[in-house]
């Protein structure tokens, strides 16, 4: 049992180092110009170690994106749906404000469209699961449509905000998002 904990910590440290290496490299050059060799050299891990965790650089990026989206989905306050701020917009926008140079690297690499498209699909699925599990009765709009709407609005607003160089605070963007979606939710949760 003790060896397993060491292995888990070592694997977590390796994944952490690989993630940070990728983030740093994306800020320096286009994603297409980054090689697995660049990542493993920056992370100071071996090639076999890299491939024991990921199938390639796309898998490394996608895996971390999905972990981040999972964390965001876990922060949804289902008890506040249709009443108050329930999607963690403040957290998401605050985090992306802190890593804006990374976002600019993704823009330069032409990765934002595919990541945001994937983010909409992934988060929409998580929202649908949450709605099904937490609503007492079905909304008038089918849950797959409602969850897609909530995720799409979030990513559209996020893209606008980042592309416009964050003209409003994350707190204000949280308010704006919920002001936009709450009337729809209230009308469909009666």
N, CA and C atoms as a LAMMPS dump frame, in Angstrom:
ITEM: TIMESTEP
0
ITEM: NUMBER OF ATOMS
570
ITEM: BOX BOUNDS ff ff ff
-5.0000000000000000e+02 5.0000000000000000e+02
-5.0000000000000000e+02 5.0000000000000000e+02
-5.0000000000000000e+02 5.0000000000000000e+02
ITEM: ATOMS id mol type element x y z
1 1 1 N 0.819 -1.191 0
2 1 2 C 0 0 0
3 1 3 C 0.86 1.25 0
4 2 1 N 1.912 1.229 0.777
5 2 2 C 2.788 2.387 0.875
6 2 3 C 3.44 2.696 -0.481
7 3 1 N 3.884 1.675 -1.199
8 3 2 C 4.516 1.88 -2.503
9 3 3 C 3.539 2.507 -3.49
10 4 1 N 2.266 2.126 -3.403
11 4 2 C 1.261 2.689 -4.304
12 4 3 C 1.142 4.195 -4.103
13 5 1 N 1.161 4.658 -2.836
14 5 2 C 1.081 6.092 -2.571
15 5 3 C 2.269 6.818 -3.178
16 6 1 N 3.48 6.213 -3.04
17 6 2 C 4.664 6.827 -3.643
18 6 3 C 4.51 6.895 -5.152
19 7 1 N 4.027 5.805 -5.755
20 7 2 C 3.832 5.781 -7.2
21 7 3 C 2.815 6.838 -7.621
22 8 1 N 1.731 6.934 -6.863
23 8 2 C 0.72 7.94 -7.197
24 8 3 C 1.289 9.352 -7.105
25 9 1 N 2.045 9.624 -6.046
26 9 2 C 2.643 10.958 -5.902
27 9 3 C 3.647 11.233 -7.009
28 10 1 N 4.417 10.236 -7.339
29 10 2 C 5.411 10.4 -8.397
30 10 3 C 4.704 10.651 -9.736
31 11 1 N 3.632 9.886 -9.99
32 11 2 C 2.867 10.078 -11.231
33 11 3 C 2.238 11.469 -11.261
34 12 1 N 1.694 11.901 -10.123
35 12 2 C 1.107 13.245 -10.061
36 12 3 C 2.156 14.312 -10.302
37 13 1 N 3.333 14.144 -9.714
38 13 2 C 4.418 15.116 -9.906
39 13 3 C 4.853 15.147 -11.369
40 14 1 N 4.961 13.966 -11.975
41 14 2 C 5.346 13.894 -13.387
42 14 3 C 4.313 14.6 -14.259
43 15 1 N 3.016 14.302 -14.032
44 15 2 C 1.958 14.943 -14.814
45 15 3 C 1.958 16.457 -14.6
46 16 1 N 2.191 16.881 -13.371
47 16 2 C 2.27 18.307 -13.049
48 16 3 C 3.42 18.96 -13.836
49 17 1 N 4.587 18.315 -13.822
50 17 2 C 5.747 18.861 -14.538
51 17 3 C 5.506 18.915 -16.043
52 18 1 N 4.88 17.874 -16.582
53 18 2 C 4.578 17.862 -18.016
54 18 3 C 3.572 18.956 -18.369
55 19 1 N 2.578 19.128 -17.532
56 19 2 C 1.566 20.17 -17.764
57 19 3 C 2.202 21.543 -17.764
58 20 1 N 3.006 21.817 -16.761
59 20 2 C 3.633 23.142 -16.689
60 20 3 C 4.617 23.364 -17.831
61 21 1 N 5.294 22.315 -18.254
62 21 2 C 6.185 22.442 -19.404
63 21 3 C 5.393 22.825 -20.652
64 22 1 N 4.24 22.164 -20.857
65 22 2 C 3.401 22.472 -22.011
66 22 3 C 2.882 23.903 -21.938
67 23 1 N 2.419 24.322 -20.776
68 23 2 C 1.91 25.69 -20.611
69 23 3 C 3.006 26.7 -20.942
70 24 1 N 4.195 26.484 -20.415
71 24 2 C 5.309 27.404 -20.693
72 24 3 C 5.64 27.441 -22.185
73 25 1 N 5.688 26.278 -22.797
74 25 2 C 6.034 26.214 -24.223
75 25 3 C 4.975 26.889 -25.095
76 26 1 N 3.704 26.726 -24.753
77 26 2 C 2.638 27.359 -25.535
78 26 3 C 2.745 28.879 -25.457
79 27 1 N 3.252 29.39 -24.357
80 27 2 C 3.441 30.834 -24.235
81 27 3 C 4.624 31.32 -25.068
82 28 1 N 5.521 30.403 -25.42
83 28 2 C 6.729 30.762 -26.154
84 28 3 C 6.617 30.561 -27.665
85 29 1 N 5.882 29.517 -28.073
86 29 2 C 5.796 29.243 -29.509
87 29 3 C 4.489 28.551 -29.851
88 30 1 N 4.221 28.474 -31.151
89 30 2 C 2.98 27.859 -31.622
90 30 3 C 2.935 26.383 -31.237
91 31 1 N 1.738 25.896 -30.961
92 31 2 C 1.537 24.51 -30.561
93 31 3 C 2.087 23.546 -31.611
94 32 1 N 1.859 23.83 -32.89
95 32 2 C 2.338 22.948 -33.961
96 32 3 C 3.858 22.831 -33.984
97 33 1 N 4.541 23.843 -33.45
98 33 2 C 6.008 23.83 -33.434
99 33 3 C 6.581 23.146 -32.195
100 34 1 N 5.718 22.822 -31.25
101 34 2 C 6.157 22.15 -30.025
102 34 3 C 6.211 20.646 -30.293
103 35 1 N 7.289 20.03 -29.868
104 35 2 C 7.43 18.584 -30.021
105 35 3 C 7.357 17.922 -28.643
106 36 1 N 7.102 16.63 -28.643
107 36 2 C 7.136 15.879 -27.389
108 36 3 C 8.521 16.012 -26.774
109 37 1 N 9.549 16.03 -27.61
110 37 2 C 10.925 16.193 -27.106
111 37 3 C 11.066 17.517 -26.355
112 38 1 N 10.484 18.602 -26.885
113 38 2 C 10.518 19.892 -26.18
114 38 3 C 9.881 19.772 -24.803
115 39 1 N 8.755 19.079 -24.745
116 39 2 C 8.011 18.943 -23.487
117 39 3 C 8.811 18.131 -22.485
118 40 1 N 9.328 16.999 -22.901
119 40 2 C 10.035 16.15 -21.934
120 40 3 C 11.341 16.803 -21.476
121 41 1 N 12.007 17.529 -22.355
122 41 2 C 13.217 18.238 -21.924
123 41 3 C 12.867 19.311 -20.893
124 42 1 N 11.802 20.068 -21.157
125 42 2 C 11.399 21.131 -20.238
126 42 3 C 10.94 20.545 -18.898
127 43 1 N 10.244 19.411 -18.935
128 43 2 C 9.724 18.784 -17.715
129 43 3 C 10.769 17.916 -17.017
130 44 1 N 11.864 17.649 -17.723
131 44 2 C 12.929 16.8 -17.198
132 44 3 C 12.422 15.394 -16.874
133 45 1 N 11.715 14.807 -17.84
134 45 2 C 11.258 13.415 -17.716
135 45 3 C 11.667 12.661 -18.982
136 46 1 N 11.669 11.369 -18.882
137 46 2 C 12.04 10.548 -20.023
138 46 3 C 10.879 10.353 -20.99
139 47 1 N 11.238 9.981 -22.201
140 47 2 C 10.238 9.747 -23.253
141 47 3 C 9.275 8.621 -22.846
142 48 1 N 9.81 7.531 -22.309
143 48 2 C 8.951 6.41 -21.9
144 48 3 C 7.997 6.854 -20.788
145 49 1 N 8.484 7.684 -19.895
146 49 2 C 7.627 8.19 -18.816
147 49 3 C 6.499 9.027 -19.399
148 50 1 N 6.827 9.901 -20.352
149 50 2 C 5.801 10.716 -20.999
150 50 3 C 4.725 9.816 -21.604
151 51 1 N 5.155 8.824 -22.374
152 51 2 C 4.197 7.958 -23.074
153 51 3 C 3.473 6.986 -22.139
154 52 1 N 3.956 6.84 -20.923
155 52 2 C 3.198 6.027 -19.956
156 52 3 C 2.003 6.817 -19.414
157 53 1 N 1.999 8.131 -19.615
158 53 2 C 0.9 8.992 -19.148
159 53 3 C 0.022 9.519 -20.285
160 54 1 N 0.64 9.81 -21.435
161 54 2 C -0.078 10.458 -22.537
162 54 3 C 0.327 9.838 -23.868
163 55 1 N -0.598 9.902 -24.846
164 55 2 C -0.301 9.353 -26.168
165 55 3 C 0.453 10.356 -27.047
166 56 1 N 0.446 11.607 -26.675
167 56 2 C 1.135 12.647 -27.432
168 56 3 C 0.827 14.01 -26.838
169 57 1 N 1.292 15.055 -27.499
170 57 2 C 1.096 16.407 -26.964
171 57 3 C -0.378 16.821 -26.998
172 58 1 N -1.124 16.37 -28.004
173 58 2 C -2.571 16.667 -28.052
174 58 3 C -3.28 16.047 -26.849
175 59 1 N -2.916 14.816 -26.52
176 59 2 C -3.511 14.124 -25.382
177 59 3 C -3.175 14.849 -24.075
178 60 1 N -1.948 15.327 -23.944
179 60 2 C -1.546 16.09 -22.764
180 60 3 C -2.403 17.343 -22.618
181 61 1 N -2.559 18.092 -23.692
182 61 2 C -3.368 19.314 -23.661
183 61 3 C -4.832 18.989 -23.371
184 62 1 N -5.384 18.022 -24.081
185 62 2 C -6.795 17.661 -23.929
186 62 3 C -7.086 17.109 -22.537
187 63 1 N -6.214 16.274 -22.032
188 63 2 C -6.402 15.688 -20.706
189 63 3 C -6.461 16.769 -19.633
190 64 1 N -5.583 17.735 -19.722
191 64 2 C -5.573 18.823 -18.741
192 64 3 C -6.791 19.719 -18.893
193 65 1 N -7.227 19.945 -20.11
194 65 2 C -8.426 20.743 -20.359
195 65 3 C -9.645 20.068 -19.734
196 66 1 N -9.758 18.757 -19.924
197 66 2 C -10.896 18.028 -19.362
198 66 3 C -10.848 17.994 -17.831
199 67 1 N -9.662 17.894 -17.252
200 67 2 C -9.543 17.951 -15.789
201 67 3 C -10.015 19.313 -15.284
202 68 1 N -9.64 20.359 -15.985
203 68 2 C -10.055 21.698 -15.594
204 68 3 C -11.573 21.845 -15.71
205 69 1 N -12.145 21.349 -16.802
206 69 2 C -13.597 21.416 -16.973
207 69 3 C -14.325 20.58 -15.923
208 70 1 N -13.767 19.425 -15.58
209 70 2 C -14.355 18.612 -14.509
210 70 3 C -14.377 19.385 -13.198
211 71 1 N -13.277 20.051 -12.9
212 71 2 C -13.219 20.842 -11.668
213 71 3 C -14.281 21.941 -11.698
214 72 1 N -14.403 22.63 -12.832
215 72 2 C -15.432 23.675 -12.961
216 72 3 C -16.83 23.091 -12.762
217 73 1 N -17.09 21.952 -13.376
218 73 2 C -18.414 21.318 -13.263
219 73 3 C -18.704 20.932 -11.813
220 74 1 N -17.692 20.524 -11.074
221 74 2 C -17.885 20.165 -9.672
222 74 3 C -18.24 21.382 -8.814
223 75 1 N -17.938 22.582 -9.295
224 75 2 C -18.211 23.805 -8.54
225 75 3 C -19.625 24.346 -8.775
226 76 1 N -20.378 23.718 -9.673
227 76 2 C -21.743 24.192 -9.939
228 76 3 C -22.601 24.002 -8.689
229 77 1 N -23.296 25.059 -8.319
230 77 2 C -24.165 25.036 -7.141
231 77 3 C -25.594 24.754 -7.608
232 78 1 N -25.969 23.477 -7.633
233 78 2 C -27.261 23.069 -8.181
234 78 3 C -28.435 23.593 -7.365
235 79 1 N -28.213 23.925 -6.122
236 79 2 C -29.284 24.475 -5.294
237 79 3 C -29.667 25.896 -5.68
238 80 1 N -28.825 26.554 -6.486
239 80 2 C -29.077 27.942 -6.889
240 80 3 C -29.551 28.082 -8.339
241 81 1 N -29.765 26.97 -9.038
242 81 2 C -30.183 27.024 -10.448
243 81 3 C -31.448 27.861 -10.59
244 82 1 N -31.378 28.878 -11.427
245 82 2 C -32.53 29.733 -11.692
246 82 3 C -32.773 30.788 -10.633
247 83 1 N -31.955 30.809 -9.589
248 83 2 C -32.147 31.768 -8.503
249 83 3 C -30.987 32.75 -8.396
250 84 1 N -29.78 32.247 -8.513
251 84 2 C -28.605 33.042 -8.212
252 84 3 C -27.443 32.529 -9.063
253 85 1 N -26.275 33.032 -8.783
254 85 2 C -25.062 32.6 -9.466
255 85 3 C -24.793 31.135 -9.112
256 86 1 N -24.9 30.261 -10.102
257 86 2 C -24.712 28.833 -9.829
258 86 3 C -23.6 28.207 -10.652
259 87 1 N -23.315 28.748 -11.83
260 87 2 C -22.192 28.283 -12.642
261 87 3 C -20.954 29.051 -12.151
262 88 1 N -19.798 28.405 -11.998
263 88 2 C -18.622 29.073 -11.427
264 88 3 C -17.925 30.019 -12.411
265 89 1 N -18.677 30.983 -12.912
266 89 2 C -18.138 31.945 -13.878
267 89 3 C -17.013 32.755 -13.246
268 90 1 N -17.206 33.197 -12.025
269 90 2 C -16.194 33.997 -11.34
270 90 3 C -14.874 33.232 -11.266
271 91 1 N -14.931 31.967 -10.871
272 91 2 C -13.716 31.158 -10.808
273 91 3 C -13.075 31.022 -12.19
274 92 1 N -13.872 30.653 -13.181
275 92 2 C -13.358 30.413 -14.531
276 92 3 C -12.723 31.664 -15.116
277 93 1 N -13.436 32.789 -15.049
278 93 2 C -12.906 34.025 -15.613
279 93 3 C -11.694 34.518 -14.817
280 94 1 N -11.752 34.374 -13.496
281 94 2 C -10.613 34.781 -12.668
282 94 3 C -9.374 33.975 -12.998
283 95 1 N -9.556 32.668 -13.174
284 95 2 C -8.421 31.811 -13.513
285 95 3 C -7.848 32.195 -14.884
286 96 1 N -8.712 32.393 -15.861
287 96 2 C -8.215 32.711 -17.197
288 96 3 C -7.615 34.115 -17.269
289 97 1 N -8.05 34.995 -16.407
290 97 2 C -7.402 36.314 -16.317
291 97 3 C -5.963 36.145 -15.834
292 98 1 N -5.798 35.242 -14.866
293 98 2 C -4.46 34.988 -14.321
294 98 3 C -3.52 34.328 -15.335
295 99 1 N -4.069 33.572 -16.267
296 99 2 C -3.233 32.863 -17.247
297 99 3 C -3.43 33.426 -18.66
298 100 1 N -3.702 34.715 -18.757
299 100 2 C -3.955 35.341 -20.054
300 100 3 C -2.82 35.123 -21.065
301 101 1 N -1.535 35.181 -20.666
302 101 2 C -0.475 34.898 -21.654
303 101 3 C -0.605 33.494 -22.268
304 102 1 N -1.058 32.526 -21.481
305 102 2 C -1.287 31.184 -22.004
306 102 3 C -2.407 31.206 -23.034
307 103 1 N -3.495 31.925 -22.732
308 103 2 C -4.601 32.05 -23.686
309 103 3 C -4.102 32.669 -24.988
310 104 1 N -3.292 33.709 -24.901
311 104 2 C -2.766 34.342 -26.113
312 104 3 C -1.917 33.357 -26.915
313 105 1 N -1.194 32.495 -26.215
314 105 2 C -0.435 31.449 -26.894
315 105 3 C -1.349 30.463 -27.61
316 106 1 N -2.482 30.145 -26.985
317 106 2 C -3.456 29.265 -27.64
318 106 3 C -4.061 29.943 -28.865
319 107 1 N -4.331 31.242 -28.766
320 107 2 C -4.852 31.998 -29.919
321 107 3 C -3.822 31.964 -31.044
322 108 1 N -2.573 32.262 -30.704
323 108 2 C -1.504 32.259 -31.698
324 108 3 C -1.374 30.883 -32.344
325 109 1 N -1.625 29.839 -31.571
326 109 2 C -1.521 28.461 -32.063
327 109 3 C -2.786 27.974 -32.757
328 110 1 N -3.801 28.833 -32.81
329 110 2 C -5.102 28.486 -33.4
330 110 3 C -5.728 27.265 -32.715
331 111 1 N -5.636 27.218 -31.386
332 111 2 C -6.181 26.105 -30.616
333 111 3 C -7.471 26.477 -29.89
334 112 1 N -7.786 27.763 -29.78
335 112 2 C -8.934 28.158 -28.964
336 112 3 C -10.252 27.646 -29.532
337 113 1 N -10.432 27.709 -30.835
338 113 2 C -11.708 27.269 -31.407
339 113 3 C -11.984 25.806 -31.09
340 114 1 N -10.981 24.95 -31.278
341 114 2 C -11.206 23.528 -31.008
342 114 3 C -11.361 23.262 -29.511
343 115 1 N -10.584 23.951 -28.686
344 115 2 C -10.723 23.757 -27.239
345 115 3 C -12.075 24.257 -26.741
346 116 1 N -12.516 25.404 -27.24
347 116 2 C -13.813 25.928 -26.806
348 116 3 C -14.951 25.053 -27.322
349 117 1 N -14.83 24.558 -28.557
350 117 2 C -15.863 23.66 -29.082
351 117 3 C -15.941 22.403 -28.221
352 118 1 N -14.79 21.838 -27.924
353 118 2 C -14.749 20.667 -27.06
354 118 3 C -15.269 21.011 -25.668
355 119 1 N -14.934 22.199 -25.175
356 119 2 C -15.392 22.636 -23.859
357 119 3 C -16.903 22.737 -23.787
358 120 1 N -17.512 23.246 -24.855
359 120 2 C -18.978 23.336 -24.899
360 120 3 C -19.588 21.941 -24.816
361 121 1 N -19.083 21.025 -25.624
362 121 2 C -19.619 19.656 -25.633
363 121 3 C -19.419 18.98 -24.281
364 122 1 N -18.231 19.102 -23.744
365 122 2 C -17.893 18.432 -22.489
366 122 3 C -18.699 19.006 -21.323
367 123 1 N -18.692 20.336 -21.199
368 123 2 C -19.407 20.971 -20.102
369 123 3 C -20.917 20.813 -20.25
370 124 1 N -21.398 20.827 -21.478
371 124 2 C -22.819 20.605 -21.726
372 124 3 C -23.243 19.245 -21.178
373 125 1 N -22.418 18.236 -21.392
374 125 2 C -22.71 16.908 -20.869
375 125 3 C -22.723 16.884 -19.351
376 126 1 N -21.779 17.559 -18.747
377 126 2 C -21.719 17.626 -17.28
378 126 3 C -22.926 18.386 -16.727
379 127 1 N -23.32 19.472 -17.391
380 127 2 C -24.484 20.245 -16.947
381 127 3 C -25.753 19.403 -17.091
382 128 1 N -25.866 18.674 -18.205
383 128 2 C -27.04 17.811 -18.402
384 128 3 C -27.141 16.77 -17.291
385 129 1 N -26.014 16.145 -16.947
386 129 2 C -26.006 15.176 -15.849
387 129 3 C -26.48 15.828 -14.557
388 130 1 N -25.977 17.015 -14.28
389 130 2 C -26.342 17.724 -13.058
390 130 3 C -27.803 18.127 -13.027
391 131 1 N -28.31 18.593 -14.161
392 131 2 C -29.722 18.97 -14.221
393 131 3 C -30.613 17.755 -13.982
394 132 1 N -30.292 16.64 -14.633
395 132 2 C -31.091 15.419 -14.462
396 132 3 C -31.085 14.951 -13.009
397 133 1 N -29.945 15.061 -12.376
398 133 2 C -29.807 14.565 -11.007
399 133 3 C -30.398 15.509 -9.957
400 134 1 N -30.499 16.792 -10.28
401 134 2 C -30.848 17.762 -9.243
402 134 3 C -32.186 18.465 -9.406
403 135 1 N -32.802 18.38 -10.57
404 135 2 C -34.097 19.031 -10.733
405 135 3 C -35.205 18.101 -10.278
406 136 1 N -36.168 18.659 -9.596
407 136 2 C -37.296 17.85 -9.095
408 136 3 C -38.219 17.42 -10.218
409 137 1 N -38.315 18.261 -11.246
410 137 2 C -39.131 17.891 -12.403
411 137 3 C -38.452 18.417 -13.661
412 138 1 N -38.786 17.834 -14.78
413 138 2 C -38.138 18.189 -16.041
414 138 3 C -38.518 19.605 -16.462
415 139 1 N -37.548 20.374 -16.965
416 139 2 C -37.867 21.708 -17.471
417 139 3 C -38.67 21.603 -18.764
418 140 1 N -39.316 22.721 -19.166
419 140 2 C -40.117 22.699 -20.395
420 140 3 C -39.242 22.557 -21.64
421 141 1 N -38.023 23.032 -21.593
422 141 2 C -37.074 22.834 -22.696
423 141 3 C -36.312 21.544 -22.395
424 142 1 N -36.129 20.661 -23.369
425 142 2 C -35.395 19.416 -23.113
426 142 3 C -34.003 19.692 -22.525
427 143 1 N -33.612 18.887 -21.572
428 143 2 C -32.344 19.084 -20.862
429 143 3 C -31.134 19.159 -21.801
430 144 1 N -31.031 18.336 -22.842
431 144 2 C -29.858 18.472 -23.722
432 144 3 C -29.769 19.856 -24.383
433 145 1 N -30.909 20.431 -24.72
434 145 2 C -30.906 21.766 -25.331
435 145 3 C -30.557 22.813 -24.28
436 146 1 N -31.131 22.709 -23.113
437 146 2 C -30.876 23.665 -22.046
438 146 3 C -29.409 23.627 -21.61
439 147 1 N -28.862 22.445 -21.458
440 147 2 C -27.459 22.331 -21.034
441 147 3 C -26.519 22.857 -22.114
442 148 1 N -26.844 22.595 -23.38
443 148 2 C -26.031 23.13 -24.47
444 148 3 C -26.09 24.655 -24.486
445 149 1 N -27.257 25.209 -24.266
446 149 2 C -27.429 26.664 -24.202
447 149 3 C -26.554 27.266 -23.101
448 150 1 N -26.589 26.68 -21.905
449 150 2 C -25.817 27.21 -20.78
450 150 3 C -24.317 27.157 -21.058
451 151 1 N -23.838 26.046 -21.618
452 151 2 C -22.413 25.907 -21.92
453 151 3 C -21.999 26.823 -23.07
454 152 1 N -22.825 26.896 -24.106
455 152 2 C -22.499 27.743 -25.259
456 152 3 C -22.433 29.213 -24.857
457 153 1 N -23.4 29.656 -24.068
458 153 2 C -23.392 31.059 -23.606
459 153 3 C -22.149 31.35 -22.779
460 154 1 N -21.761 30.412 -21.954
461 154 2 C -20.574 30.607 -21.119
462 154 3 C -19.326 30.785 -21.979
463 155 1 N -19.132 29.891 -22.946
464 155 2 C -17.93 29.974 -23.768
465 155 3 C -17.974 31.156 -24.743
466 156 1 N -19.139 31.528 -25.218
467 156 2 C -19.244 32.705 -26.082
468 156 3 C -18.866 33.96 -25.308
469 157 1 N -19.375 34.082 -24.106
470 157 2 C -19.058 35.233 -23.268
471 157 3 C -17.577 35.235 -22.888
472 158 1 N -17.049 34.069 -22.568
473 158 2 C -15.634 33.956 -22.218
474 158 3 C -14.746 34.365 -23.386
475 159 1 N -15.047 33.888 -24.587
476 159 2 C -14.246 34.241 -25.764
477 159 3 C -14.312 35.743 -26.021
478 160 1 N -15.495 36.323 -25.954
479 160 2 C -15.638 37.766 -26.157
480 160 3 C -14.783 38.522 -25.149
481 161 1 N -14.888 38.138 -23.885
482 161 2 C -14.187 38.827 -22.808
483 161 3 C -12.671 38.753 -22.99
484 162 1 N -12.166 37.581 -23.321
485 162 2 C -10.725 37.437 -23.511
486 162 3 C -10.25 38.173 -24.763
487 163 1 N -11.013 38.072 -25.851
488 163 2 C -10.63 38.75 -27.095
489 163 3 C -10.672 40.271 -26.954
490 164 1 N -11.557 40.762 -26.103
491 164 2 C -11.668 42.212 -25.876
492 164 3 C -10.727 42.696 -24.774
493 165 1 N -9.82 41.835 -24.361
494 165 2 C -8.814 42.154 -23.343
495 165 3 C -9.412 42.436 -21.969
496 166 1 N -10.418 41.665 -21.636
497 166 2 C -11.008 41.641 -20.292
498 166 3 C -11.459 43.027 -19.794
499 167 1 N -12.401 43.664 -20.496
500 167 2 C -12.809 45.023 -20.109
501 167 3 C -13.599 45.099 -18.805
502 168 1 N -14.12 43.978 -18.323
503 168 2 C -14.872 43.956 -17.077
504 168 3 C -14.235 42.942 -16.124
505 169 1 N -14.462 43.134 -14.861
506 169 2 C -13.907 42.217 -13.856
507 169 3 C -14.584 40.844 -13.96
508 170 1 N -13.921 39.798 -13.456
509 170 2 C -14.57 38.488 -13.403
510 170 3 C -15.886 38.53 -12.621
511 171 1 N -15.945 39.345 -11.574
512 171 2 C -17.175 39.467 -10.795
513 171 3 C -18.313 40.014 -11.651
514 172 1 N -18.005 41.028 -12.452
515 172 2 C -19.028 41.618 -13.324
516 172 3 C -19.447 40.622 -14.404
517 173 1 N -18.514 39.847 -14.927
518 173 2 C -18.841 38.865 -15.96
519 173 3 C -19.705 37.747 -15.378
520 174 1 N -19.481 37.384 -14.134
521 174 2 C -20.331 36.407 -13.465
522 174 3 C -21.765 36.941 -13.405
523 175 1 N -21.898 38.192 -13.025
524 175 2 C -23.223 38.815 -12.948
525 175 3 C -23.879 38.875 -14.329
526 176 1 N -23.112 39.269 -15.335
527 176 2 C -23.652 39.377 -16.703
528 176 3 C -24.127 38.009 -17.194
529 177 1 N -23.306 36.994 -17.009
530 177 2 C -23.694 35.652 -17.461
531 177 3 C -25 35.225 -16.808
532 178 1 N -25.074 35.361 -15.521
533 178 2 C -26.274 34.909 -14.825
534 178 3 C -27.484 35.792 -15.114
535 179 1 N -27.256 37.084 -15.383
536 179 2 C -28.367 37.939 -15.814
537 179 3 C -28.908 37.48 -17.169
538 180 1 N -28.03 36.964 -18.016
539 180 2 C -28.455 36.482 -19.333
540 180 3 C -29.206 35.154 -19.252
541 181 1 N -28.735 34.222 -18.435
542 181 2 C -29.32 32.878 -18.452
543 181 3 C -30.428 32.657 -17.423
544 182 1 N -30.443 33.429 -16.36
545 182 2 C -31.428 33.191 -15.301
546 182 3 C -32.872 33.329 -15.772
547 183 1 N -33.224 34.354 -16.573
548 183 2 C -34.629 34.428 -17.029
549 183 3 C -35.062 33.183 -17.813
550 184 1 N -34.192 32.654 -18.644
551 184 2 C -34.505 31.435 -19.392
552 184 3 C -34.728 30.273 -18.438
553 185 1 N -33.849 30.139 -17.458
554 185 2 C -33.998 29.067 -16.49
555 185 3 C -35.273 29.202 -15.686
556 186 1 N -35.551 30.416 -15.207
557 186 2 C -36.762 30.63 -14.412
558 186 3 C -38.019 30.313 -15.217
559 187 1 N -38.018 30.682 -16.485
560 187 2 C -39.192 30.424 -17.329
561 187 3 C -39.392 28.927 -17.579
562 188 1 N -38.325 28.161 -17.51
563 188 2 C -38.411 26.734 -17.839
564 188 3 C -38.405 25.808 -16.637
565 189 1 N -38.245 26.36 -15.454
566 189 2 C -38.229 25.518 -14.27
567 189 3 C -39.491 25.642 -13.44
568 190 1 N -40.49 26.318 -13.985
569 190 2 C -41.764 26.504 -13.254
570 190 3 C -42.555 25.236 -13.199
